[in-house]
Amino acid sequence: MSRQIRFNAFDMNCVAHQSSGMWRHPDDQSWRYKDLRYWTDLAKLLERGNFDGIFIADVLGTYDVYGGSNEAAIRHGAQVPVNDPVLLISAMAAVTDHLGFGVTAGTSYEHPYPFARRMSTLDHLTNGRVGWNVVTGYLPSAARNMGHDDQLEHDDRYDVADEYLEVLYKLWEGSWEDDAVQRNRETGVFTDPTKVHEIGHFGKNFTVPGIHLAEPSAQRTPVIYQAGASSRGIAFAAGNAEAIFVAASTKAGLKVTVTKIRDALEAAGRDRNSAKIYTLLTIITDATPELAQAKYEDYQQYASEEGALVFMSGWMGIDLSQYDLDEPIGNVKSNAIQSVVANYQEANEDGSEWKVRDIARLSAIGGLGPFIVGSGTEIADQLQEWVEETDVDGFNLAYAITPGTFEDVVEFVIPVLRERGLYPDVYEDGSLRNKLHGRGDRLPVEHKGASFRIGGTGSTSPQ
């Protein structure tokens, strides 16, 4: 029997996340991103569908590569306006019992010390259901808004991220002993100070001498998500990630990426399946193939190809307004998301090379990932084929319209997968980490972060 298929929902605290122009559709509710009830209702829907979690993207700048300004991004609502993702988590956790929450935050523009406390707070409030999507940044506008002339080079950003994670592991894993908090009314000792340790970190990029301000949470370290598929990104993921998001236009390309990641995990001394790999996908479905196709054709009327090029220019680091629509992408070097460039340098399945026009047309719905159209049965067939042929664990589902796309998946696709024994009926107990991997709430001993526990090989001596 094939292994079970996993779903994760992909959203953002904004209007146009991946599918450009779809905010104009009369059934789209993304304009309600400012309404907390939108997020709590979505969380309840996803938990009803046994989604592993909701992964909330974020940016700290505007998409201003296309045309050399952010005017097109602002006009199309292309991830602007955008609100903070972290503030949504507590409310969604309050109306759910099992759904996980992956929140995006970058390593380039916030000091790790306050960030460590923020994530520990979320892990406490969610009872161990929070994960962190580690991003190193890719928008030059974000760097400028943080006082820099430009972002660091691609690989240099990962070097900073390596030390950032080291600081966090020391705080989360190595500062407080498990029994430090005593709450002893008779002795008057709330916390035993001999069991709380300064981390004494003095590095190239960060100086953090003191203790972690938060007591240990259920997971201590939140589940580490990562989405880089470049060589440097894969190396970073191999040492840290427990869930990895990728995007590929074809099954052949996805299989290559998944194999590279699993090989890297093994080379880092971890099990090949120690990280769940989700590939980006948008599903358009209905009760019959004809209704699904009609829904897709309806969506096409609202999709914005210019908005899609705004996104792609930012993701690729290339001003696509400078290209003729029929010009091949060719060989380019990007300082943004290198895996995006590589993805579109692959040949089409018919052997032709991707052109700018193809990117505009195909990414207007689904963004970085492909979309598939069909009845629930047809979609289930395709999902099963992708998992069996590529070794991917599941799908990071973007939406065409929200919450409609997610409602359709729950109504038409999940029942078919369950009938085939390919999708869970109930959640596993415990934390997000245990639900994903079934090995308990804490980092496994072979994970890099575990070495920073008290007495571990990466930790400082208790002081």
BELHU-V752725 format. One record per residue. SS is DSSP state (A for helix, B for strand, O for the rest). D_CENTER is the distance of its C-alpha to the mean C-alpha in Angstrom with 2 decimals. Layout:
ss	d_center
SS	D_CENTER
SS	D_CENTER
This chain:
ss	d_center
O	28.57
O	25.06
O	22.28
O	20.38
O	17.50
B	14.28
B	12.38
B	9.11
B	9.34
B	7.35
B	9.26
B	10.26
O	13.40
B	15.47
O	17.56
B	16.60
O	12.87
O	13.00
O	16.51
O	19.08
O	22.16
A	21.32
A	21.78
A	25.45
O	25.55
O	27.75
O	25.53
O	22.29
O	21.53
A	18.71
A	21.47
A	21.47
A	18.25
A	20.78
O	22.17
A	20.95
A	22.40
A	20.01
A	17.10
A	19.30
A	20.57
A	17.18
A	16.25
A	19.64
A	19.24
A	16.04
A	17.81
A	20.84
O	18.97
O	17.75
O	14.04
O	12.23
B	10.18
B	8.66
B	5.12
B	6.66
B	6.33
O	9.45
O	12.26
O	15.57
O	17.73
O	18.90
O	18.83
O	22.36
O	22.67
A	24.04
A	27.71
A	27.50
O	26.67
O	24.26
A	26.81
A	25.26
A	21.82
A	23.63
A	25.84
A	23.16
O	20.85
B	18.11
O	15.50
O	18.59
O	19.70
B	16.47
O	16.54
O	14.94
O	12.00
A	13.37
A	16.62
A	15.45
A	14.51
A	18.13
A	19.52
A	17.18
A	17.86
A	21.53
O	21.79
O	19.99
O	20.77
O	18.09
O	14.80
B	11.89
B	9.79
B	6.44
B	7.30
B	6.62
B	9.93
B	11.73
O	14.40
O	16.86
O	18.31
O	18.46
O	20.63
A	19.15
A	21.97
A	21.24
A	17.48
A	18.40
A	20.50
A	18.02
A	15.54
A	18.64
A	19.83
A	16.80
A	17.11
A	20.77
A	20.44
O	18.05
O	20.21
O	17.60
O	14.65
B	12.13
B	9.25
B	8.12
B	5.22
B	8.12
B	8.88
O	12.54
O	13.15
O	14.55
O	16.62
A	20.26
A	20.92
A	18.68
A	20.69
A	23.90
A	23.16
O	22.70
O	26.09
O	25.41
O	27.00
O	23.89
O	20.80
O	21.56
O	21.65
A	18.55
A	19.65
A	21.10
A	17.82
A	16.69
A	20.10
A	19.50
A	16.16
A	18.21
A	20.66
A	18.21
A	16.86
A	20.54
A	21.51
A	18.90
A	19.88
A	23.47
A	22.99
A	21.04
A	22.95
A	26.21
O	27.55
B	28.53
O	30.30
O	29.62
O	32.96
O	33.09
B	32.99
B	36.34
B	37.21
B	40.82
O	43.11
O	46.24
O	45.53
O	43.63
B	40.76
B	37.32
B	35.59
O	37.43
A	37.06
A	37.93
A	34.70
B	32.44
O	32.06
O	31.32
O	28.85
O	30.91
B	28.28
B	29.88
O	27.82
O	27.67
O	25.06
O	25.14
B	27.99
B	27.36
O	30.60
O	30.30
O	28.94
O	25.70
O	26.54
O	24.89
O	26.27
O	24.19
O	21.76
O	21.25
O	18.59
O	19.65
O	16.56
O	13.38
B	11.25
B	9.64
B	6.15
B	6.39
O	6.14
O	9.84
O	12.44
O	15.47
A	18.10
A	17.35
A	13.59
A	14.49
A	17.10
A	14.86
A	12.50
A	15.80
A	16.96
A	14.08
O	11.05
O	11.41
B	8.45
B	7.46
B	5.89
B	8.98
O	11.12
O	14.87
O	17.81
O	19.99
A	20.23
A	22.18
A	19.59
A	16.86
A	19.39
A	20.04
A	16.47
A	16.05
A	19.49
A	18.81
A	15.90
A	18.09
A	21.04
A	19.36
A	18.43
A	22.06
A	23.41
O	21.75
O	23.72
O	21.10
O	21.28
O	19.93
O	18.00
O	16.81
O	13.12
B	11.83
B	10.71
B	9.18
B	10.29
B	9.73
B	12.85
B	14.85
B	17.78
B	21.04
B	23.45
B	26.61
O	29.60
O	31.18
A	30.38
A	32.52
A	30.80
A	27.35
A	28.77
A	30.41
A	27.18
A	25.53
A	28.65
A	28.54
A	24.98
A	26.12
O	28.65
O	26.07
O	23.54
O	23.96
A	24.24
A	24.77
A	21.64
A	19.78
A	21.53
A	20.56
A	16.85
A	17.64
A	19.94
A	17.37
A	14.78
A	17.73
O	19.77
O	22.73
O	24.86
A	25.17
A	27.91
A	30.14
O	29.98
O	32.23
O	30.34
O	32.01
O	31.33
B	29.31
O	26.28
O	28.08
O	27.18
O	25.27
O	23.82
O	20.76
O	19.78
O	16.49
O	13.91
A	16.38
A	14.64
A	15.01
A	18.66
A	19.16
A	17.73
A	20.31
A	23.02
O	23.21
B	26.11
O	26.05
O	27.08
O	30.56
O	30.83
O	30.66
B	28.54
O	25.83
B	27.30
A	26.04
A	27.26
A	25.12
A	21.93
A	23.07
A	24.11
A	21.36
A	18.32
O	19.87
O	18.49
O	14.99
O	14.18
O	12.73
O	13.13
B	16.48
B	17.94
B	20.53
B	23.44
B	25.75
B	27.08
A	25.34
A	27.32
A	26.56
A	22.81
A	23.06
A	25.18
A	22.69
A	19.73
A	22.13
A	23.18
A	19.74
A	19.12
A	22.70
A	22.91
A	19.70
O	18.97
O	15.37
O	14.54
B	13.03
B	11.27
B	8.15
B	10.71
B	11.04
O	14.39
O	17.64
O	19.02
O	17.83
O	18.52
A	20.76
A	18.39
A	16.93
A	20.56
A	21.73
A	19.40
A	20.62
A	24.19
A	24.71
A	22.32
A	21.62
A	25.41
A	26.15
A	23.63
A	25.11
A	28.59
O	27.79
O	26.47
O	23.03
O	21.04
O	21.48
O	23.89
O	23.09
O	20.52
O	21.23
O	22.55
O	21.20
O	18.00
A	14.41
A	15.07
A	18.26
A	16.97
A	14.61
A	17.21
O	20.48
O	21.64
O	21.85
O	20.06
O	20.33
O	18.99
O	21.15
O	24.02
O	22.99
O	19.72
A	20.30
A	19.61
A	22.32
A	24.91
A	24.80
O	26.23
O	29.81
O	31.93
O	29.09
O	29.49
O	27.05
O	28.22
O	31.01
O	34.15
O	34.50
O	36.53
